[in-house]
Amino acid sequence: MSIRRILIRALECGEYLLTRLFVGLKIPEDIREELLSLCSGLENVRWVKKENFHITLQFIGEVQKSYLDDLVQSLSEIRFSQFDLTLNGINFFNSTRLIRSIWIGIREKENLMRLHSKINISIEKAGISFKRRKFMPHVSIARFTRQPGSRFQDYIEGNALFSSRSFTIEGFTLFESVLKPDGPIYLTNTTFPSR
């Protein structure tokens, strides 16, 4: 069989199709409602939709779909115990002159750091390369389209004491991110329970 025919067949089977992936933690419904209550009062902002609130453990990026089975197998081998988290405080990321996003912090980070490390090892074991960045666990609630208006500082100070109830992490999820004009859609590919 010629190389051309092999490539055509691979394309027809979807082997070279890409999917955008990340590993994260789902947030309970009642806490997503609390986060949603923070999503107003600023201009030049795109608020994160309630169904998209999550904690990213590792952004993987664009991956050939042919790697998915190996990735799921590798992630399924991770062993970790349930642990509790509390969302706490509000802050923002900025670049040289522009505030990019608003996020909610996380009080207990030790177990998250361990899980993050295990996930990175599993992704590499599946043969997938990804960009390593300093891990700073958070929940994004807003992204700015341009510089925030005059109410920004009051908004940050007024919500500085935000704290959720404690909740239990019973598993982590491999998400597929589908980019749409009105914002991304996060689809659950596989959920991996604690054990």
N, C-alpha and C positions, 0 to 999 in steps of 0.2 A: 504494500500500500504506500502511495506517495506521501511525502510530508504534507503536501497541500491537502490531501484527502483526510489525513489524520487531524490536521488543524480544523478543517471544516467540521469533522465529526465531533471533535472536542467542543467546538463552539455550539453545535446543535445540542449537545448533551448538557451544556451549561457549565462545563468544567472551568472556563476562564471568566465566568461572571464574577463580579466583585460584590461583596457585602460589607457594610460599615459596621464594625463591632465594638462593644465595650462590655466590661464586667462591672456590675454594680449591685447595690443593695436597694431593695424596695422599701418604701416608707409606709407605715400603717395609715389607713384612710383618715382617722381622726387627727393625726398629726399633719397630714397633707391639707386638711381643712384649716388648721391653725396657720400653716405657712401661707395659704391662700389669703388669709385675713391681712397679711403683711403686703399684699400685692396691689397697692393703690397709693395715690398721693404724690406721684412724681411724673414729670414730663420727659419726653425723649427716651422712653424706655419700652422695651418689649418684655413683658412679664412672662415667666415660665408658666406653662399650663399645669393645672393641678395634677393631671395624670402623668406628667413628666418629671415630677419631683423625685429625686433619687440621690444616692451617694455613689459617685464613680470610684471604683477600686482600681481600674486600669482601662484607659482608652487604648484600643488596639489599632483602630483605623480600618482602611480598606484592605480586605483579605479575599483571596480567591475562594469561592465556595467549596472547592475541592479540599480545602484544609479544615472545613468545619467538623467533620467526623473525628479527626485526630485531636482537634482542640477540645471538643466535648468529652472525649475519652480521657484526655489529660486532666482537664478540670475536675472530672468526676472522681479522680483518685485523691483529691485534696481531703485531708481529715482536719476538722476543727470542731470545737465545742461551741454551743450557743453562748452568746454574750449579750450584755445590755449596752444600749447607747442612749444618750440624751443630747438633743440639739440645743445649742446654747450660744447666744450672742449673735451679733450681725456685723458684717464687715464688707469690704469691697476690694476688688482687684483693679489696679490701674496700670497703664503704660506710661510713657513719658509725660504726655499731656492730657490723656483721656481716661476717664473712669470707664472700665469695660463692663463690670458686672457687680451685682450685690449677692452675697452669700451668707448662709447661716453656718456657724461653726459646730463642732462636735466636742463634747466634754471628754469622754473616755476614748483615747486613741490607741492604747497599747494593743488590744486585740485586733483592731483594724489594721495596724501596721504589720502584725504577724500574718494576717490573712492576705494582705496586699503582696507581701513577699512570696508567699506560697503560690499565689495566682501568677505572678511574674515568672516564676520558675516553670510552672505548668504551660504557660503560653510559649516560652522558649522551647520546652520539651516537644511541643507540637510542631516545631519548625517554623514558627511565625516570628518575624522581626517586628519590633515596635519601638517607638521613641520613649525612652525612660526619662521621666521628669521627677523632680522632688514631689513626694506624695504629701498632699495637704488636704485631708478629708473635709468635705463641706457639701452643702446643698445649695446649688445656684437657684436664686429666685427671680433674678432680673438681668437683662443685658441691655446696654445702652446703644442707641442708634447714633447719638451724638452727645456732646457734653450735657450733663444733667443741669436742670435749672436751679434756681435760688433756694428751693426747698430741700435740696439734697442733704445738707448738714443737719437740718432739723429732723429729717426722716431718720437718719442714722442714729442720732442722739435719742430720739423718741422711742426707738425700738432696740436700743442697746442691751436691755435686760431680758430680751426674749429668751425663754427657756421652755422646752417641751417636757412632757412626761417622759420617763424612762421607758424604752421599749426593747423587746428581745429580738435579736438577729438569729433566725433559725436556718438561714441559707443565703446563698448569693445567686445572682442571675447573669447569664450571658444574654445581652441585648443586641438586637439588630436595630440600627438607627437609619431610618428612611427620611431623607431630606425633602421637604415640601416647601412651596413658596410661603405658606403661613406658619412655618415652623416644623421642627422634626417630629417624627412619630417614632416612639420606642416600642419595639415588638419583643416579647419574651421569646427567646430561642429555647433555652433550657434553664431550669432552676436546679441548683445543687444543694441538697439539705445538709445541715450539720451532722456530724457523726464522729 
